[in-house]
Amino acid sequence: MNYAWRGDKSISRVAKELSLVYNILHRWIQKYKESSGTSFVGSGNIKPQNQEIIELRRRNQELEEELSILKGLK
């Protein structure tokens, strides 16, 4: 993708070399541009707002487990 992003090769040529459909590579490049050159979701990365939700859900689960244990001690 770097070759197409920098303009060293055309998107269609890079897509053919990687056995990708042109539209898919084009969409990836657009997302890369929109994310200001940082990794984008779909490559194992999580959006910051989604990361916060995951952390809050994890903390909520921990608190529910602690509450359950405390209720069992009564």
C-alpha distances in whole Angstrom, upper triangle without the diagonal:
4,5,5,6,9,10,10,9,10,8,11,11,7,8,12,11,9,12,11,13,11,13,11,7,9,11,8,7,11,12,10,12,15,15,15,12,13,12,13,16,14,13,17,17,20,21,24,26,26,26,30,31,30,32,35,35,35,38,40,40,41,44,45,45,47,49,50,51,54,55,56,58,60
4,5,5,6,8,8,9,11,10,13,12,9,12,14,13,12,16,14,16,15,16,14,11,12,14,11,9,12,13,10,12,15,15,14,11,13,12,14,17,17,15,18,18,21,22,24,27,27,27,30,32,31,33,36,36,36,39,41,41,42,45,46,47,48,51,51,53,55,56,57,59,61
4,5,5,6,5,5,8,8,11,10,7,10,13,11,12,15,14,16,14,16,15,11,12,15,13,11,14,16,13,14,18,18,17,14,16,16,18,20,20,18,22,22,25,25,28,31,30,31,34,35,35,36,39,40,40,42,44,45,46,48,50,50,52,54,55,56,58,60,61,63,65
4,6,5,6,5,6,5,9,8,6,9,12,11,12,14,13,14,11,13,13,9,9,12,11,8,11,13,12,12,15,16,16,14,16,16,17,19,19,18,21,22,24,25,27,30,29,30,33,34,34,36,39,39,40,42,44,44,46,48,49,50,52,54,55,56,58,60,61,63,65
4,5,8,8,9,8,12,12,10,12,15,15,14,17,15,16,13,14,14,10,9,12,10,7,9,11,9,9,12,13,12,10,13,13,15,18,18,17,20,20,22,22,24,27,27,28,31,32,32,34,36,37,37,40,42,42,44,46,47,48,50,52,53,54,56,58,59,61,63
4,6,8,9,10,14,13,12,14,17,16,16,19,18,19,16,18,17,14,13,15,14,10,13,15,12,11,15,16,14,12,15,16,17,21,21,20,23,22,25,25,27,29,30,30,33,35,35,36,39,40,40,42,44,45,46,48,50,51,52,54,55,57,59,60,61,63,65
4,5,7,8,11,11,10,13,15,15,16,19,18,18,15,17,17,13,13,16,15,11,14,16,14,13,17,18,17,15,18,19,20,23,23,22,25,25,28,27,30,32,32,33,36,37,37,39,42,42,43,45,47,48,49,51,53,54,55,57,58,60,62,63,64,66,68
4,7,9,12,10,10,13,15,14,15,18,18,19,16,18,19,15,15,18,17,14,17,19,17,16,20,21,19,17,20,20,22,25,24,23,26,27,29,29,32,34,35,35,38,39,39,41,43,44,44,47,49,49,50,53,54,55,57,59,60,61,63,64,65,67,70
4,7,8,6,7,10,11,11,12,15,15,16,13,16,16,13,13,16,15,13,16,18,17,17,20,21,21,18,21,21,22,24,24,22,26,27,29,30,32,35,35,35,38,40,39,41,44,44,44,47,49,49,51,53,54,55,57,59,59,61,63,64,65,67,70
4,5,5,6,9,10,11,12,14,13,13,10,13,14,11,10,14,14,12,14,17,16,16,19,21,21,19,21,21,22,24,23,22,26,27,29,29,32,34,34,35,38,39,39,41,43,44,44,47,48,49,50,53,54,54,57,58,59,61,63,64,65,67,69
4,5,5,6,9,10,11,12,10,10,7,9,10,7,7,11,11,9,11,14,14,14,17,19,19,17,19,19,19,21,20,19,23,24,26,26,29,31,31,32,35,36,35,38,40,40,41,44,45,46,47,50,50,51,54,55,56,57,60,61,62,64,66
4,6,5,6,9,10,10,9,8,6,9,11,8,9,12,13,12,14,17,17,18,20,22,22,21,23,22,21,23,21,21,25,26,28,29,32,34,33,34,38,38,38,40,43,42,43,46,47,47,49,52,52,53,56,57,58,59,62,63,63,66,68
4,5,5,6,9,10,10,11,9,12,13,11,12,15,15,14,17,19,19,19,22,24,24,22,24,23,23,25,23,22,26,27,30,30,34,36,35,36,39,40,39,42,44,44,44,47,49,49,51,53,54,54,57,59,59,60,63,64,65,67,69
4,5,5,6,8,8,10,9,12,11,8,10,13,12,12,15,17,16,17,20,21,21,19,20,19,20,21,20,19,22,24,26,27,30,33,32,32,36,37,36,38,41,41,41,44,46,45,47,50,50,51,53,55,56,57,59,61,61,64,66
4,5,5,6,5,6,5,9,8,6,9,12,11,11,14,16,16,17,20,21,22,20,21,19,19,20,18,18,21,23,25,26,30,32,30,32,35,35,34,37,40,39,40,43,44,44,46,48,49,49,52,54,54,55,58,59,60,62,64
4,5,5,6,8,8,11,12,10,12,15,15,15,18,20,20,21,24,25,26,23,25,23,23,24,21,21,24,26,29,30,33,35,34,35,38,39,38,40,43,42,43,46,47,47,49,51,52,52,55,57,57,58,61,62,62,65,67
4,6,8,10,11,14,13,11,14,17,16,16,19,21,20,22,24,25,25,23,24,22,22,24,21,20,23,25,28,30,33,35,34,35,38,39,37,40,43,42,42,45,47,46,48,51,51,52,54,56,56,58,60,61,62,64,67
4,5,9,10,13,11,9,13,15,13,14,18,18,18,20,23,23,24,21,22,19,20,20,18,17,20,22,25,27,30,32,31,31,35,35,34,36,39,39,39,42,43,43,44,47,48,48,50,53,53,54,56,58,58,60,63
4,7,9,12,11,10,13,15,14,16,19,20,20,22,24,25,26,23,24,22,21,22,19,18,21,24,26,28,32,33,32,32,36,36,35,37,40,39,39,43,44,43,45,48,48,48,51,53,53,54,57,58,58,61,63
4,6,8,7,7,10,12,11,13,15,16,17,19,21,22,23,21,22,19,18,19,16,16,19,21,24,25,29,30,29,30,33,33,32,35,38,37,37,41,42,41,43,46,46,47,49,51,51,53,55,56,56,59,61
4,6,6,7,9,10,11,13,15,16,17,19,20,22,24,22,23,21,19,19,17,18,21,23,25,26,29,31,29,31,34,34,33,36,38,37,38,41,42,42,44,47,47,47,50,52,52,54,56,57,57,60,62
4,6,5,6,9,10,11,12,14,15,17,18,20,22,20,22,20,19,20,18,19,22,23,25,26,29,30,29,31,34,34,34,37,39,38,39,42,43,43,45,48,48,49,52,53,53,55,57,58,59,62,64
4,6,5,6,9,10,10,12,14,15,16,18,20,19,20,19,17,17,16,17,21,22,23,23,27,28,27,29,32,31,31,34,36,36,37,40,41,41,43,46,46,47,49,51,51,53,55,56,57,59,61
4,5,5,6,9,10,11,12,14,15,17,19,17,18,16,14,14,12,14,17,18,20,21,24,25,24,26,29,29,28,31,33,33,34,37,38,38,40,42,43,43,46,48,48,50,52,53,54,56,58
4,5,5,6,9,10,10,12,14,15,17,15,16,15,14,15,13,14,17,18,20,21,24,26,25,26,29,30,29,32,34,34,35,38,39,39,41,43,44,45,47,49,49,51,53,54,55,58,60
4,5,5,6,9,10,11,12,14,16,15,16,15,14,16,15,16,19,19,21,21,24,26,25,27,30,30,30,33,35,35,36,39,40,40,42,44,45,46,48,50,50,52,54,55,56,59,61
4,5,5,6,9,10,10,12,14,14,15,14,12,13,12,14,17,17,18,18,21,22,22,24,26,27,27,29,31,31,33,35,36,37,39,41,41,43,45,46,47,49,51,52,53,56,57
4,5,5,6,9,10,11,13,11,12,10,9,10,10,10,14,14,16,16,19,21,20,22,25,25,25,27,30,30,31,33,35,35,37,39,40,41,43,45,45,47,49,50,51,54,56
4,5,5,6,9,10,11,10,11,11,10,13,13,13,16,16,18,18,20,22,22,23,26,27,27,29,32,32,33,36,37,38,39,42,42,44,46,47,48,50,52,53,54,56,58
4,5,5,6,9,10,10,12,12,10,13,13,14,18,17,18,17,20,21,21,23,25,26,27,29,31,31,33,35,36,37,39,41,42,43,45,47,48,49,51,52,54,56,58
4,5,5,6,9,9,10,9,7,9,10,11,14,13,14,13,16,17,17,19,22,22,23,25,27,28,29,31,32,33,35,37,38,39,41,43,44,46,47,48,50,52,54
4,5,5,7,5,7,7,6,10,11,11,14,13,14,13,16,18,18,19,22,23,24,25,28,29,29,32,33,34,36,38,39,40,42,44,45,46,48,49,51,53,55
4,5,5,6,8,10,10,13,15,15,18,16,17,15,18,19,20,21,24,25,26,28,30,31,32,34,35,37,38,40,41,43,44,46,47,49,50,52,53,55,57
4,5,8,9,10,9,12,14,15,17,15,15,13,15,17,18,19,21,23,24,25,27,28,30,31,33,34,36,37,39,40,42,43,45,47,48,49,51,53,55
4,6,6,7,6,10,12,13,15,12,12,10,12,14,15,16,19,20,21,23,24,26,27,29,30,32,33,35,36,38,39,41,42,44,45,47,48,50,52
4,6,9,9,13,16,15,17,15,15,13,15,17,18,19,21,23,24,25,27,29,30,31,33,34,36,37,39,40,42,43,45,46,48,49,51,53,54
4,7,9,12,14,13,15,13,15,14,16,18,19,19,22,24,24,25,28,29,30,31,34,35,36,38,39,40,42,44,45,46,48,50,51,53,55
4,6,10,12,11,12,10,12,11,12,16,16,16,19,21,21,22,24,26,26,28,30,31,32,34,36,37,38,40,42,43,44,46,48,49,51
4,7,9,7,9,7,9,10,12,15,15,15,18,19,19,20,23,24,24,26,29,29,30,33,34,35,37,39,40,41,43,44,46,47,50
4,6,6,8,6,8,8,11,13,13,13,16,18,17,19,22,22,23,26,27,28,29,32,33,34,36,37,38,40,42,43,44,46,48
4,6,6,5,6,7,10,12,10,11,15,15,15,17,20,20,21,23,25,25,27,29,30,31,33,35,36,37,39,40,42,44,46
4,6,6,8,10,14,15,13,14,18,18,16,19,22,21,22,25,26,26,28,31,31,32,34,36,36,38,40,41,42,45,47
4,6,9,11,14,16,15,15,18,19,17,20,23,22,22,25,27,27,28,31,32,32,35,37,37,38,41,42,43,45,47
4,7,10,13,15,13,12,16,16,14,16,20,19,19,22,24,23,25,28,29,29,31,33,34,35,37,39,39,41,44
4,7,9,12,10,9,13,14,13,15,18,18,18,21,23,23,24,27,28,28,30,32,33,34,36,38,39,41,43
4,6,8,6,6,10,11,10,12,14,15,15,18,20,20,22,24,25,26,28,30,31,32,34,35,37,39,41
4,6,5,6,9,10,11,12,14,15,17,19,20,21,23,25,26,27,29,30,32,33,35,36,38,40,42
4,5,5,6,9,10,11,12,14,15,17,18,20,21,23,24,26,27,29,30,32,33,35,37,38,40
4,5,5,7,9,10,11,13,15,16,17,19,20,21,23,25,26,27,29,31,32,33,35,37,38
4,5,5,6,9,10,11,12,14,15,17,19,20,21,23,25,26,27,29,30,31,33,35,37
4,5,5,6,9,10,11,12,14,15,17,19,20,21,23,24,26,27,29,30,32,34,36
4,5,5,6,9,10,11,12,14,15,16,18,20,21,22,24,26,27,28,30,32,34
4,5,5,6,9,10,10,12,14,15,16,18,20,21,22,24,26,27,29,31,32
4,5,5,6,9,10,11,12,14,15,17,19,20,21,23,25,26,27,29,31
4,5,5,6,9,10,11,12,14,15,17,18,20,21,23,24,26,28,30
4,5,5,6,9,10,10,12,14,15,16,18,20,21,22,24,26,28
4,5,5,6,9,10,10,12,14,15,16,19,20,21,23,25,26
4,5,5,6,9,10,11,13,14,15,17,19,20,21,23,25
4,5,5,6,9,10,11,12,14,15,17,18,20,22,23
4,5,5,6,9,10,10,12,14,15,16,18,20,22
4,5,5,6,9,10,11,12,14,15,17,19,21
4,5,5,6,9,10,11,12,14,16,17,19
4,5,5,6,9,10,10,12,14,16,17
4,5,5,6,9,10,10,12,15,16
4,5,5,6,9,10,11,13,15
4,5,5,6,9,10,11,13
4,5,5,6,9,10,11
4,5,5,6,9,10
4,5,5,7,9
4,5,5,7
4,5,6
4,6
4
